[in-house]
Amino acid sequence: MSSPGAALVVVDDGLSEDEEDSSEEAVYDAPTCSSLKHFVSNALSHPESSMQAEVVQYAIVALVFASIAVSVVQTIPEWHEHWHTFFWVEMALTTVFTLELAGRFWVRKSALDFFKSRFNIIDVIAVAPTFAEVAIVTVLRDEQYFSGAANFMRLLRMVRTFRLLSRLFRVLRFAETWAREPQLLLTFTMLSRLPDSGLYVLAILLVPMVVISSTFMYLAESSSCDPGSMGALLDSGVCAGTPTFGSIPEAFWFSIITWTTVGYGDSLPSTVVGKMVGGLTATGAVLTLPIVACLFSCHVRESLILVMQERERKAAIRFKEANPALSKQRAELEERVVEFQTSLDALTEGLTGHAVRLERPPFVLLTCMKEQADALSMEAYSCVYDAFLATMRDMPVRNFGQRSSVHALFSRKEHNNAAKL
């Protein structure tokens, strides 16, 4: 039994992001340096460990949103005169992100272990631009040069979007505990498995690429500020005239329409570099969207199967606890159905192979039996399942369980066929 001052935390041991999820729980006496390190690790990497860790995770996500919003809004011409305010806001946000990065580095075993995580590398890249801006301001001390350099620094800031999406999807795992109805359970199961779905692919490609392509488009269309092109460069660093994309938000429309392969055509790039950016954006959309649609379709089917299997598993546990003898009989009959399916497959395959070797025409009844073998096994399994599940009070789970059991039956069938090969 632990002492009253013990604190329950999740063991981290400086593992990588993927390995951290499988860490076990342990009890540490507080306060010690080790327990403080584990507390920091839980707060930054394990939102499910405590309410405090979840609050920290939501706060970091909100600050990342704010950082991206500031980087986008300050490109609007009407707000250029407030660049000092934006600069100090970015400095404050970067200070928080730097402290977060320092905490993640502190809980790691070594620097090599820290940089094994791709998200830590993204964090370093996301924090670096602000410090580069400070160096530019200190060295050049010229608002015009600073304004141009800051545009390129904002581009690197968008890399943090990848980290934002990853953290959001980890937080979405909490939503699965709110599910009560089958439809909600299916929805939250899909959300909890977003890393395997086409939506995740669409999110990690579409959102960052729209922001990045809009930034490139803004830079390409607003950089030609000589007197003979789109406008003249004023002392404040702002182009006179009306460029097609005067800010990053104005370029969002072009990027979204291009990425969705709509091509509305109301705003077009006028420079060679801008047209190259538009061409690359359109090419990326054509290559990406069909893959996303296919992955999402498969993901919906797999999520539905998982929901069915989970409901059947819970129903089977209740059935086994209430009727141990009937549960045993059901298991025996299920095995007989599987043996029947396997022997029927072997028989039809053997007879078909024998007919091929003798160069005989295919037998009509044999072909019919081969086509109806799967349907016969499904009917037998359905009969077994309904006969024993009828004794349970929770009848609505029957349909889910029946389909899931059939899916499991054919999974075993495919496994047996693969073993033969």
C-alpha positions as CSV (number, residue, x, y, z in Angstrom):
1,M,0.0,0.0,0.0
2,S,1.4,3.4,-1.0
3,S,1.8,6.2,1.5
4,P,-0.7,9.0,1.6
5,G,1.7,11.3,-0.2
6,A,2.1,9.0,-3.2
7,A,1.1,10.3,-6.6
8,L,-0.1,8.1,-9.5
9,V,1.7,8.9,-12.7
10,V,2.5,7.2,-16.0
11,V,6.0,5.9,-16.5
12,D,7.7,7.6,-19.5
13,D,11.4,6.5,-19.3
14,G,12.2,8.9,-22.1
15,L,10.6,6.8,-24.8
16,S,9.7,7.9,-28.3
17,E,6.2,9.3,-29.0
18,D,4.9,5.9,-30.3
19,E,6.4,4.0,-27.3
20,E,5.0,6.4,-24.8
21,D,1.4,5.2,-25.3
22,S,2.3,1.7,-24.1
23,S,3.9,2.9,-20.8
24,E,2.7,1.3,-17.6
25,E,1.5,3.1,-14.5
26,A,3.6,3.2,-11.3
27,V,3.6,4.9,-7.9
28,Y,6.3,7.4,-6.9
29,D,6.7,9.2,-3.6
30,A,6.4,13.0,-4.1
31,P,8.1,15.4,-4.2
32,T,11.3,14.2,-5.8
33,C,13.2,15.2,-9.0
34,S,12.2,11.9,-10.5
35,S,8.5,12.3,-9.7
36,L,8.6,15.9,-11.0
37,K,10.2,14.7,-14.3
38,H,7.4,12.1,-14.7
39,F,4.8,14.8,-13.9
40,V,6.2,17.0,-16.6
41,S,6.3,14.1,-19.1
42,N,2.7,13.2,-18.3
43,A,1.5,16.8,-18.7
44,L,3.2,17.2,-22.1
45,S,2.8,13.7,-23.6
46,H,-0.1,11.9,-21.8
47,P,-3.3,14.0,-21.7
48,E,-5.2,10.9,-20.6
49,S,-3.1,10.6,-17.3
50,S,-4.9,13.3,-15.4
51,M,-7.2,16.4,-15.6
52,Q,-4.2,18.7,-15.3
53,A,-2.4,17.0,-18.2
54,E,-5.5,17.3,-20.4
55,V,-5.8,21.0,-19.5
56,V,-2.2,21.6,-20.5
57,Q,-2.7,19.7,-23.8
58,Y,-5.8,21.9,-24.6
59,A,-3.9,25.0,-23.7
60,I,-1.0,24.1,-26.0
61,V,-3.4,23.4,-28.9
62,A,-5.1,26.8,-28.3
63,L,-1.7,28.6,-28.3
64,V,-0.7,26.9,-31.6
65,F,-4.0,28.0,-33.1
66,A,-3.3,31.6,-31.9
67,S,0.3,31.4,-33.3
68,I,-1.0,30.4,-36.8
69,A,-3.7,33.0,-36.6
70,V,-1.2,35.8,-35.8
71,S,1.1,34.7,-38.6
72,V,-1.8,34.8,-41.1
73,V,-3.5,38.0,-39.9
74,Q,-0.3,40.1,-39.9
75,T,-0.1,39.7,-43.7
76,I,-3.2,41.8,-44.2
77,P,-2.1,45.2,-45.5
78,E,-4.4,47.1,-43.1
79,W,-2.5,45.5,-40.2
80,H,1.0,46.2,-41.4
81,E,1.4,49.2,-39.3
82,H,0.9,47.1,-36.1
83,W,3.8,44.8,-36.8
84,H,5.4,45.8,-33.5
85,T,2.4,44.4,-31.7
86,F,2.4,41.2,-33.7
87,F,6.1,40.8,-33.1
88,W,5.7,40.9,-29.3
89,V,2.7,38.6,-29.4
90,E,4.8,36.1,-31.4
91,M,7.7,36.5,-28.9
92,A,5.3,35.7,-26.0
93,L,3.9,32.6,-27.8
94,T,7.4,31.5,-28.8
95,T,8.5,31.8,-25.2
96,V,5.8,29.4,-24.1
97,F,6.6,27.0,-26.9
98,T,10.3,27.2,-26.0
99,L,9.5,26.3,-22.4
100,E,7.4,23.3,-23.6
101,L,10.3,22.2,-25.8
102,A,12.7,22.5,-22.9
103,G,10.4,20.4,-20.8
104,R,10.3,17.7,-23.4
105,F,14.1,17.8,-23.7
106,W,14.5,17.6,-20.0
107,V,12.5,14.4,-19.6
108,R,14.4,12.6,-22.3
109,K,17.4,10.4,-21.5
110,S,19.7,12.1,-24.0
111,A,19.7,14.5,-26.9
112,L,19.8,11.7,-29.4
113,D,16.6,10.2,-27.8
114,F,15.0,13.6,-28.0
115,F,15.6,14.1,-31.7
116,K,14.4,10.5,-32.5
117,S,10.9,11.9,-32.3
118,R,9.8,13.7,-35.5
119,F,7.5,15.9,-33.6
120,N,10.3,17.3,-31.5
121,I,12.2,18.2,-34.7
122,I,9.0,20.0,-36.0
123,D,8.9,21.9,-32.7
124,V,12.4,23.1,-33.1
125,I,11.7,24.2,-36.7
126,A,8.6,26.0,-35.5
127,V,10.3,27.9,-32.7
128,A,13.4,28.9,-34.7
129,P,11.9,31.5,-37.0
130,T,11.0,33.9,-34.2
131,F,14.6,33.9,-32.9
132,A,15.8,34.4,-36.5
133,E,13.5,37.4,-36.7
134,V,15.0,38.8,-33.5
135,A,18.5,38.4,-35.0
136,I,17.4,40.1,-38.2
137,V,16.0,43.1,-36.2
138,T,19.1,43.3,-34.1
139,V,21.6,43.1,-36.9
140,L,19.8,45.0,-39.7
141,R,17.7,47.4,-37.6
142,D,15.7,48.3,-40.7
143,E,11.9,47.8,-40.9
144,Q,11.9,47.3,-44.7
145,Y,14.4,44.4,-44.5
146,F,12.6,43.0,-41.4
147,S,9.3,43.0,-43.2
148,G,10.6,41.0,-46.1
149,A,12.5,38.5,-43.9
150,A,9.5,38.0,-41.6
151,N,7.4,36.8,-44.6
152,F,9.8,33.9,-45.1
153,M,9.9,33.2,-41.4
154,R,6.1,32.8,-41.3
155,L,6.3,30.0,-43.9
156,L,8.3,27.9,-41.5
157,R,5.8,28.7,-38.7
158,M,3.2,26.7,-40.7
159,V,5.1,23.5,-40.1
160,R,3.7,23.5,-36.6
161,T,0.3,22.7,-38.2
162,F,1.5,19.0,-38.4
163,R,2.1,19.0,-34.7
164,L,-1.3,20.7,-34.1
165,L,-3.2,18.0,-36.1
166,S,-1.3,15.2,-34.3
167,R,-2.2,16.6,-30.8
168,L,-5.8,17.1,-31.8
169,F,-6.2,13.6,-32.9
170,R,-4.7,12.3,-29.7
171,V,-7.2,14.5,-27.7
172,L,-10.1,13.1,-29.8
173,R,-9.5,9.7,-28.3
174,F,-11.2,11.0,-25.1
175,A,-14.4,11.4,-27.2
176,E,-14.8,7.7,-27.5
177,T,-15.7,7.5,-23.8
178,W,-18.8,9.7,-24.5
179,A,-20.3,7.3,-27.0
180,R,-23.6,5.6,-25.9
181,E,-25.4,4.8,-29.1
182,P,-24.1,2.6,-32.0
183,Q,-24.0,5.6,-34.4
184,L,-22.0,7.7,-31.9
185,L,-19.7,4.7,-31.2
186,L,-19.1,4.2,-34.9
187,T,-18.3,8.0,-35.3
188,F,-15.9,8.1,-32.4
189,T,-14.3,4.8,-33.4
190,M,-13.6,6.4,-36.8
191,L,-12.2,9.6,-35.0
192,S,-10.0,7.5,-32.7
193,R,-8.6,5.7,-35.7
194,L,-8.0,8.8,-37.9
195,P,-4.3,8.1,-38.3
196,D,-5.3,5.1,-40.4
197,S,-8.0,6.8,-42.4
198,G,-8.2,8.9,-45.5
199,L,-9.4,11.9,-43.4
200,Y,-6.1,12.0,-41.6
201,V,-4.3,11.9,-44.9
202,L,-6.5,14.6,-46.2
203,A,-6.0,16.7,-43.1
204,I,-2.2,16.4,-42.9
205,L,-2.0,17.2,-46.6
206,L,-4.8,19.7,-47.4
207,V,-4.6,22.0,-44.3
208,P,-0.8,22.6,-44.3
209,M,-0.5,22.6,-48.1
210,V,-3.2,25.2,-48.4
211,V,-1.5,27.4,-45.9
212,I,2.0,26.8,-47.4
213,S,0.8,27.3,-51.0
214,S,-1.1,30.4,-50.0
215,T,2.1,31.7,-48.4
216,F,4.2,31.0,-51.5
217,M,1.5,32.5,-53.7
218,Y,1.5,35.7,-51.5
219,L,5.3,35.9,-51.6
220,A,5.4,35.4,-55.4
221,E,2.7,37.9,-56.2
222,S,3.7,40.6,-53.8
223,S,7.5,40.5,-54.4
224,S,7.4,42.3,-57.8
225,C,7.3,45.8,-56.4
226,D,9.5,47.6,-58.9
227,P,7.9,50.7,-60.7
228,G,7.4,48.7,-64.0
229,S,5.4,45.8,-62.5
230,M,2.5,45.5,-60.1
231,G,3.4,48.4,-57.8
232,A,6.1,50.5,-56.2
233,L,7.8,49.8,-52.9
234,L,7.1,52.4,-50.3
235,D,9.3,53.3,-47.4
236,S,7.1,51.3,-45.1
237,G,7.8,48.2,-47.1
238,V,4.2,47.9,-48.5
239,C,3.6,47.7,-52.3
240,A,1.5,50.4,-53.9
241,G,-1.1,49.2,-56.3
242,T,-3.5,46.2,-56.2
243,P,-1.8,42.9,-56.4
244,T,-3.9,39.8,-57.0
245,F,-3.1,38.3,-53.6
246,G,-2.5,41.1,-51.2
247,S,-2.3,38.8,-48.2
248,I,-2.2,35.2,-47.2
249,P,-6.0,35.0,-46.4
250,E,-6.7,36.3,-49.9
251,A,-4.6,33.5,-51.4
252,F,-6.5,30.9,-49.3
253,W,-9.4,31.0,-51.8
254,F,-7.2,30.3,-54.7
255,S,-5.4,27.4,-52.9
256,I,-8.7,25.8,-51.6
257,I,-10.4,26.0,-55.0
258,T,-7.3,24.5,-56.7
259,W,-6.8,21.7,-54.1
260,T,-10.5,20.7,-54.5
261,T,-10.0,20.6,-58.3
262,V,-12.9,23.1,-58.8
263,G,-10.9,25.9,-60.4
264,Y,-13.4,28.8,-60.1
265,G,-11.1,31.2,-62.0
266,D,-12.0,34.5,-60.3
267,S,-8.4,35.0,-59.0
268,L,-5.3,34.0,-61.0
269,P,-1.6,34.4,-60.5
270,S,0.1,36.9,-62.8
271,T,3.8,36.2,-62.2
272,V,5.8,33.2,-63.5
273,V,6.6,32.0,-60.0
274,G,3.0,32.3,-59.0
275,K,1.9,30.2,-61.9
276,M,4.4,27.6,-61.0
277,V,3.0,27.5,-57.5
278,G,-0.5,27.2,-58.9
279,G,0.6,24.3,-61.2
280,L,2.3,22.4,-58.4
281,T,-0.8,22.9,-56.2
282,A,-3.1,21.5,-58.9
283,T,-0.8,18.6,-59.6
284,G,-0.7,17.7,-55.9
285,A,-4.5,17.8,-55.7
286,V,-5.0,15.5,-58.7
287,L,-2.6,12.9,-57.2
288,T,-3.9,13.1,-53.7
289,L,-7.7,13.2,-53.7
290,P,-8.4,9.8,-55.3
291,I,-6.2,8.1,-52.8
292,V,-7.9,9.9,-49.9
293,A,-11.4,8.8,-51.2
294,C,-10.3,5.2,-51.4
295,L,-8.7,5.2,-48.0
296,F,-11.7,6.8,-46.4
297,S,-14.1,4.2,-47.9
298,C,-12.0,1.4,-46.5
299,H,-11.7,3.1,-43.1
300,V,-15.5,3.4,-42.7
301,R,-15.9,-0.3,-43.4
302,E,-13.2,-1.3,-41.0
303,S,-14.5,1.0,-38.3
304,L,-18.0,-0.6,-38.7
305,I,-16.5,-4.1,-38.3
306,L,-14.6,-3.0,-35.2
307,V,-17.9,-1.6,-33.6
308,M,-19.7,-4.9,-34.4
309,Q,-16.9,-7.0,-33.0
310,E,-16.8,-5.0,-29.8
311,R,-20.5,-5.2,-29.2
312,E,-20.4,-9.0,-29.9
313,R,-17.5,-9.4,-27.5
314,K,-19.4,-7.7,-24.7
315,A,-22.5,-9.7,-25.4
316,A,-20.5,-12.9,-25.5
317,I,-19.0,-12.1,-22.1
318,R,-22.4,-11.5,-20.6
319,F,-23.7,-14.6,-22.2
320,K,-20.8,-16.7,-20.9
321,E,-21.3,-15.4,-17.3
322,A,-25.0,-16.1,-17.4
323,N,-25.0,-19.4,-19.3
324,P,-21.6,-21.2,-19.0
325,A,-22.9,-24.5,-20.2
326,L,-24.7,-23.0,-23.2
327,S,-21.6,-20.9,-24.0
328,K,-19.5,-24.0,-24.2
329,Q,-22.0,-25.7,-26.5
330,R,-22.1,-22.7,-28.7
331,A,-18.3,-22.7,-29.0
332,E,-18.3,-26.3,-30.0
333,L,-20.9,-25.7,-32.7
334,E,-19.0,-22.8,-34.0
335,E,-15.9,-24.9,-34.4
336,R,-17.9,-27.5,-36.2
337,V,-19.2,-24.8,-38.6
338,V,-15.6,-23.7,-39.2
339,E,-14.6,-27.4,-39.9
340,F,-17.6,-27.7,-42.2
341,Q,-16.5,-24.7,-44.1
342,T,-12.9,-25.8,-44.3
343,S,-13.8,-29.4,-45.5
344,L,-16.3,-28.0,-48.0
345,D,-13.6,-25.7,-49.5
346,A,-11.1,-28.6,-49.6
347,L,-13.7,-30.8,-51.4
348,T,-14.7,-28.3,-54.0
349,E,-11.0,-27.3,-54.7
350,G,-10.0,-31.0,-54.9
351,L,-12.8,-32.0,-57.3
352,T,-12.2,-28.9,-59.4
353,G,-8.5,-29.6,-59.7
354,H,-9.2,-33.2,-60.6
355,A,-11.6,-32.2,-63.4
356,V,-9.0,-29.7,-64.7
357,R,-6.3,-32.4,-64.8
358,L,-8.6,-34.8,-66.7
359,E,-9.5,-32.0,-69.1
360,R,-13.2,-32.6,-68.2
361,P,-15.8,-29.8,-68.6
362,P,-16.8,-28.3,-65.2
363,F,-19.6,-30.1,-63.4
364,V,-22.7,-28.0,-63.1
365,L,-23.5,-29.2,-59.6
366,L,-19.9,-28.9,-58.4
367,T,-19.8,-25.3,-59.7
368,C,-23.1,-24.6,-57.9
369,M,-21.9,-26.1,-54.7
370,K,-18.7,-24.0,-54.8
371,E,-20.8,-20.8,-55.3
372,Q,-23.2,-21.7,-52.5
373,A,-20.5,-22.9,-50.0
374,D,-20.0,-19.5,-48.4
375,A,-23.8,-18.8,-48.2
376,L,-24.3,-22.2,-46.6
377,S,-21.7,-21.6,-43.9
378,M,-23.1,-18.1,-43.2
379,E,-26.6,-19.6,-42.7
380,A,-25.3,-22.4,-40.4
381,Y,-23.4,-19.9,-38.3
382,S,-26.4,-17.6,-38.1
383,C,-28.5,-20.5,-36.9
384,V,-26.0,-21.3,-34.2
385,Y,-25.7,-17.7,-33.1
386,D,-29.5,-17.0,-33.0
387,A,-30.3,-20.2,-31.2
388,F,-28.1,-19.4,-28.2
389,L,-28.4,-15.6,-28.3
390,A,-32.2,-15.8,-28.0
391,T,-31.8,-16.6,-24.3
392,M,-30.3,-13.2,-23.7
393,R,-32.2,-10.1,-22.8
394,D,-30.1,-7.8,-24.9
395,M,-31.6,-8.8,-28.3
396,P,-30.6,-5.7,-30.3
397,V,-27.0,-6.8,-30.3
398,R,-27.8,-9.8,-32.4
399,N,-27.6,-8.2,-35.8
400,F,-24.3,-6.6,-35.0
401,G,-22.9,-9.8,-33.6
402,Q,-24.2,-12.0,-36.4
403,R,-22.4,-9.9,-39.1
404,S,-19.3,-9.6,-37.0
405,S,-19.2,-13.4,-36.4
406,V,-19.6,-14.0,-40.1
407,H,-16.7,-11.6,-40.7
408,A,-14.6,-13.5,-38.1
409,L,-15.6,-16.8,-39.8
410,F,-14.3,-15.7,-43.2
411,S,-11.2,-14.2,-41.5
412,R,-10.4,-17.7,-40.2
413,K,-11.2,-19.1,-43.7
414,E,-8.8,-16.7,-45.4
415,H,-6.2,-17.6,-42.8
416,N,-6.6,-21.3,-43.5
417,N,-6.4,-20.7,-47.3
418,A,-3.2,-18.6,-46.8
419,A,-1.7,-21.4,-44.7
420,K,-2.3,-23.9,-47.5
421,L,-0.5,-21.6,-49.9
